[in-house]
Amino acid sequence: MSDGPVRITGPLLAVLNALLNADDNELHGWAIMKTTGKSGPTIYKILERLDESKWVTSRWEDDAEPGKPRRRYYRLTPHGATSARELIAARRPAPTPSVRARLAFRWCEA
């Protein structure tokens, strides 16, 4: 995977899942932290790596609420979304034979 993140970690996959589940909407870092249950430094390091790899785009909000810092919003690029789906699918454990057998049996019952 030369055009993407080099280190594939559980937190990276969690961030990619959060961004994929946003359905092409932007998410700010705090929302990603709440969704993934990961700490701010972890999330922002991952987002920085994804930005450097061109998997996400980001922008600062135009007008912050008074007394609150501006938020930075992130969204997967089309290439990033495709690559994220492929990466997650490759890392998803294959179903055990017993699960496959049960699924096939239920399908035959229908």
Secondary structure, 3 states (H helix, E strand, C coil): CCCCCCCCCHHHHHHHHHHHHCCCCCEEHHHHHHHHCCCHHHHHHHHHHHHHCCCEEEEECCCCCCCCCCCEEEEECHHHHHHHHHHHHHHCCCCCHHHHHHHHHHHHHC
